[in-house]
Amino acid sequence: MDSVPEERGHPTLNYFKDTDDGTAYCFLMSCGANREKQFDDVWLITVQKDDFSTHFKRIEYENIDDKFTARNGQAAVYDKDNKELLILGGQDSVNNVQYNDLFALDADYQMKKVEFDLSEGMPFPRVRNSHTLVRDHQNQKIYCYGGANASEGPLNDLYEFDQKENEWVQLLTSGKESVEDVPPPLEMHTSHLYYDEESNPQLLIFGGRSNETLSSSIYRLDLEELQWSKISEMPSIMCSHASALIKNRYVIVYGGFSGTSIFDSIRRYDIETNKWLTFIKSDADPTCEFFTDGRIATAVANANEEVVLLFGGSSALKDYNDTFVIPVEKLIDDANFSEITQVI
């Protein structure tokens, strides 16, 4: 049995619990692809709280009816209420097949396809990859935004999955002030479920690719009013980056591609002040490979608002399977950041 997952980009990474003795964080990493192959594997990653050492264990899940297949560009969320990992869509880039299926990996490590009423008139997301999936834990709803498929290219549709009713609804949205507030069709963006000062859910969208154009825009959708607002800009046009929301205030962005450059930096966006800063690498780990030639398609997850874990990704030359753990206390401390002096 393999002790370490193979190098890859575009895996999913989700925190799901602490160990029973409280000494480590537990993450689930799944699928993805490298330059040679794509994967259908699932790995348990544990990070020890005392020294941040990382350990891997391959999950031998039961693939019910053999329906779950190797893929990349999928999206995933962890449902802490039902204790299951939900994986939506993606693509088989070897056989040029794209998916819109939804699978649930439960606590007994059974991978089951989630079935829906697909009779005429019932909405369901089209096939896609490079989309995003977020969960509103307060209301037990999941939101799928954007992505791309072979026939239509990038998409800007938005679907809501009501877990209580087990049904999908396509949401019709508009710009709060004008059509310029509505994001264009996007893939390879990132998104987060953020709660405003009144605890209303908001969907945040960062960057991405729209046909041949890359985006630097940040959009916010009020999920009560279904109105978009264009709220800010990133320091660069960017796609295929990784990002994590911490403390319901900061968004940490790592890596990404500008069309000409692959970034090696961590940047922080403050939702409250609308300000960007860059992480001082020497305060993190100057020898860390994450800060050598930069990466795209890295996976990232926030554990319990205590640590952020980065896994793998791809540079211009190679694919990776290493990890980097950053305490959240470092990521919210302004002393570990500096002003951004150059915009690429």
Beta strands, then each sheet from edge to edge (+ up, - down):
strand 1: 12-18
strand 2: 24-30
strand 3: 42-48
strand 4: 54-58
strand 5: 62-63
strand 6: 75-79
strand 7: 84-92
strand 8: 97-105
strand 9: 110-113
strand 10: 132-136
strand 11: 141-145
strand 12: 148-149
strand 13: 153-154
strand 14: 158-162
strand 15: 167-170
strand 16: 174-175
strand 17: 190-195
strand 18: 201-210
strand 19: 213-222
strand 20: 227-233
strand 21: 242-246
strand 22: 250-254
strand 23: 266-270
strand 24: 275-279
strand 25: 299-303
strand 26: 307-314
strand 27: 319-327
strand 28: 337-339
sheet 1: 1+ 2- 3+ 4-
sheet 2: 5+ 9+ 8- 7+ 6-
sheet 3: 10+ 11- 14+ 15-
sheet 4: 12+ 13-
sheet 5: 16+ 20+ 19- 18+ 17-
sheet 6: 21+ 22- 23+ 24- 28+
sheet 7: 25+ 26- 27+
end
